[in-house]
Amino acid sequence: MVDLTWFTARLTDVSVKGIAAKMATLIHTGEIPVGTHLPSVRELAEALGVSPATISAAWGQLKRQKVVTGKGRSGIRVCGNYLTPRPVRFEQIGNYGDAIRADLAMASPDPALLPDLQAAMLQGIQCPLLNSYQRDAISPALLAAVKPRWPFQAEAWLATDGGFDAMNGIVQTLFRPGEKVIIEDPTATRLLDMLDNVEAEIMPLACDEHGPLPGALAMLLSKGATAMIYQPTTHSATGHSVSQARSEELAKVLAGSSILIVEDNGIGDLSAHPCFSLGHWFPERTLHVHSFSKAYGPDLRLAVLAGPLDLVKRIQSWRNFGAGWTSRILQQAVAWMLQDEATQRHIQHAREVYRQRRRLLLNALAKRGLTLPDRDGLSLCLPVQSEQFAMITLAARGIAVLPGERCSPGNKQFIRVSTSMMTAEKVESIAEALMLAIGGSR
């Protein structure tokens, strides 16, 4: 913790801009080292004679500049000494040291449950226009494969290098600094990093087991939100999925607005639930992203984005600063797998195995007195009294999980535990450690 007297003596300009600028200088010069915990908002505000809102705003600027991180009871700490755009939350995942024996932080697919790509890649190299520099938005074969399964009648289509590439294209192209963006709380870690990077104002949206709450959405709309990002099928953190009834309720709330709707279907074909897209009601302002990475292979780096023609064209134009188009070989390979019966049986089998592994941990926790809803996906969300205590307790037992602060813009205390690699041999010891971490007992 930085010494408060030393710290305040150096903050001669106590405006938001002055505090943020001086802090950035002290961090860059090494006078405040990376890893240092900073005084609390209230403590520093009292010492400087300013309002807590001034300190919070200064911390917010430094967070956007990627030099500090943290929130709530876990406190603010220095995470970098250069003002470099980078995904701070995402980069902190996985840095748990050599003592970790069970890394349950990343909800990644099990390589053993992914389809064999050999036949698909042989199909891929037979794609038309191989080695052409023609910048097509999407290959005819992939479009023919995805269009019949799309959850609404989209006007334009774009193949991208994975789901997060699509989402980053949307955020970079369509959002401006200060834009008020509604997003589920919790959400995917990298989505928060993307919004921070463009200096959007994040508006957390409360959810329950059926998805975003209509009342909470209506309240945020009244505060001037211009866009909404949500996960319509299996949620990456909580495992909930938006029901048909909830989708209809949300549509009624959104009918009185003109905000952009962005749907991020990151788990793709591994979801056990159908997608009730808001594009059914609002195709003229809905962008839907479907990723194929978790079900078919992360190295395929493939997703499809579809929505209104003018918006998709803007995103495609932005991509021309870089690669310009997504590999036609990979598009052809995925198109073939989407129509290959053996591959589809393999995906169905993987979905069932993931369900069984998730239930292994749920049953082990239930035996110890903690009953959690059996939802969907590759992880479980566990409420805790203190994320910091939970992380330390689990690390001492060789277990790494994802702290809630990485994927929540609010102050909820929880951890996300990946179940995608869960085995019967380890589940009991993991459940025992988790009960200690959340403050439970047998």
Secondary structure, 3 states (H helix, E strand, C coil): CCCHHHHHHCCCCCCHHHHHHHHHHHHHCCCCCCCCECCCHHHHHHHHCCCHHHHHHHHHHHHHCCCEEEEHHHEEEECCCCCCCCCHHHHCCCCCCCCCCEECCCCCCCHHHCCCCHHHHHHHCCCCCCCCCCCCCCCHHHHHHHHHHCCCCCCEEEEECCHHHHHHHHHHHHCCCCCEEEEECCCCHHHHHHHHHCCCEEEEECEECCEECHHHHHHHHCCCCCEEEECCCCCCCCCCCCCHHHHHHHHHHHCCCCCEEEEEECCHHHCCCCCCCHHHCCHHHEEEEEECHHHHCHHHCCEEEEECHHHHHHHHHHHCCCCCCCCHHHHHHHHHHHHCHHHHHHHHHHHHHHHHHHHHHHHHHHHCCCCCCCCCCCEEEEECCCHHHHHHHHHCCCEECEEHHHCCCCCCCEEEEECCCCCHHHHHHHHHHHHHHHCCCC
